[in-house]
Amino acid sequence: MPHLAAKPADDAPHLLVVDDDRRIRDLLSRFLAGEGYRVTTADNAKDARAKLTGLSFDLLILDVMMPGETGFDLAKAIRGTSSVPILMLTARDGAESRIEGLQIGADDYLSKPFEPRELSLRIANILKRAQPAVAPPVESVRFGPFVYHLARGELRKGDDVIRLTDREREMLRILTATPGETVTRLALAGNGDQTSERAVDVQVNRLRRKIESNPANPLFVQTVRGIGYRLVSAP
């Protein structure tokens, strides 16, 4: 395993390696640090518990065959309170051992001896699966019979396109970014000019005349007294 001197980034994934064999701990620590990970080691389950109490980890690498409390025992206990990803390491290359580890809640299982590169790839795959799904960007916002397409700056009512001025389009973009939440007049002014806040009221009234059945009693662009406006998805 090559030793690379580059220091892992402060926000790099933090791994806990638990193995009673000091040689393996040192080798894994150097190799994984060289792969860009922050690494902490523990030589038994008790030491691991102490580290888990004071530090936060993105993945645990647990040796199965440790004296006293085994890696299986530790993984089972951890799973009672945490969903942190766990990779089990073992010299026992049997289907029953792999099944036991997976039943406990381990995310993956690697038999010794193993190629360091395979360990690195398995760690990367586990961390990738553990990442929360990224919500796709919002393309349009619906309110009542209207749909505002953010990228195009286009407001539609069914098949009809509602003609908007540049200022009306900009105000709708700001309002649809946080539907249901209050947006201040200053934010709607767009340029941060305090003197233009009164002009916002005039522009909002013009917008209301295009989308409200009764602009004096609006359903969609509602006034938040003394603050600004909010867009609501009224039926």
N, C-alpha and C positions, 0 to 999 in steps of 0.2 A: 504494500500500500504506500503510495508516494506521499511525502510530507510537503504540503504547499503552505507557504508562509503568509499568504494573504489573510488578513483578518476579516471574519464574517461581518456583514453589515449589522447595525444595531437592531434593525427590524427583520433580520433573517429568521426563518423558523427555528424554534428552540427545541432541541431533542434531548431526552433523558435516556442514557444508555445504562441498563442495569445488568451487570454480569459479575459473577464471583471470580472470574479469571482476569487478573490485572493486566496480563499481556493483551488479551482481547479488548479490554476497556481502552487501553492506551492506543492500540492500533485503530480501533473504530473512532475514537475521539479525534485522532490526527487526520484520518481519511475524511471523515464527515465535515470537519472544519475546513479541510481543503476543498470540499464540494460546496462550501458556502453556508453551512449550517452553524448555528451556535450550539454547542454541545456541553452538557453536564453529565457526570457519571456517578454511579452509585455501585457499591460492591455487594449489596444484599437488599432484601425487601425492607428491612428496618431503615437503612440509610435512604432508600428510595422514598419511603413515606415522609421522612424529614424534609427531603428536597421538594416533594410535592406540596408540602404544607407552606413552604416559603416562596416557591417559584411557580411560574406559569409555563407550561410546555405545550407545544403543538403536536408532539408525537412521542410515544414511549416505545423503546426497544427493550424487551424483557427476555432474558435468558430463562428457559424453562427449568433446567436442572441446577437449581441453587440449593445449598444446604439450608435446612430449616424451612422457612416459608418459600415454596417454589414460585416460579414465574406464573404458573397457572393460578395458584392461590392469590398472588398479588393482583393479577389481572381481574380475577373474579371480584375481589374486594373493591378495586378501583371502579369497576363497572357498576357497582351499587350506587355510586354518587357522581360519576363523571362519564362523559361520552368522548373523552380525549382519544384519538386514534392510538391503537396498540399494534405493534409488530412483534411477534414471538420468534425467538431464536432457539433452536434445539439441536442436539446431536442425535436425537431419536428420529429416524426417518421412517415413520410409520403412519399409515392412514388414520389409525385410532388417535394418535397424538394430535394430528392436524385437526381432526374432527372435534376433539376435546377443546382445543384452543379456540376454534371458531364458535363452538357452542357457548363458551364462556363470554364471547363478545369481542375477541381479537379481530382486527381488520385484515391481517395477513399473517403468513407463517413461512419461515425460511429455515431450511435445514443446514446445519454445519457439516462439512465446510462449504462455504459459498464464495462466489466471486464478488468482490467489493462493488463492482459496477452493477451487479444485479440488485444488491442491497440498495444502492443509490436510486435505481430506477423504481424499485418497489416503494421506497420512501416518497419519491416525487409523485407517484401515482396515488398513494394514500392521501397525501396532503392536497392534491388536486381534487380528489373526491370529497374531501372534508370541507372545501371552501363553499360558502353559501352561494346559491345561484344568483347570478346578476340579473336583475329585472331588466327586460328589454326597454329601450327608450320609448316614452309615450309619443305616439304619432298624432293622436287626435283626442280631443275632449268633447264629450257630448253634454249638452244642457238643453232640456226640453226637446223641441224638434230640430235644434241646431247642432251642427258638428263643426268644430274649429280645427283645421289641419295646421299643426304648428309649423312644420317645415315649409309649407307653401304659404302660410299666412292667409289661408282661405277659409271663409265662413260660408257654410252651406245650410240650406233648409230644404231637405229632400234633394231634388235635382237642381234646385235654384241656387246660384251663387249670389250672396249678399255683397254688394259693393261697399268697400271700406276705404276710408282715407288711411294714409300711413300712420297717423296718430292713433286712429281707432284700432288698427291692426296691432300696433305696439302695445296698446292698453290691454287688448284681449290676450296677447301673448303673456303679459305679466299676470293677468288674472287667472288664466288657465294653467299657469305653472303651479299654482297652489289652490286648486278649487276648494271652496268652502272656507278658506282662511282669509282673514282681513288683510287688505293691502292698503298701506297709507297713501294719502294723496301725494306726498313727496315722492314715494316710489313710483307712482303712476305718472308723475311729471316726467320721469325718464332722465332728465338732465340734472336733477338735484337742486334746481333753482327754486328757492322758497317762494319767490314772487309768482311762480307759475301755478301754484296749487289751486288758485281760484279758477284758472283756465281749465284745470282738470274737470271741475264740476260742469263747466259748459260742454266740454268734449264728451263726458259721460252721458249727459242729457241727449246729445246728438246720437250717440251710439244706442241709447235706449229707444229712441224713436225708430230705429231700424229693426230692433229685436223684441221689443216689449209690446204686448197688446194694449197695455195701459201704462205709458211711461211715468205717469204720476204715482202709480202703485206697482212698481217693478217686481217681477218674479225672479229674474235672473241676475242682473247687476244691482245688488241691494246696497243701500247706504248703511254704513256703520257710523253712527252719529259722533262727530268730533274727531274721527280717525281717518276714515276713507271708505273703501268699498270692498265687496266680496262677491265672487261668482258662485251661485248655487245651482245645483242640478234640479230645479223645480220641474215637475211633470209638464 
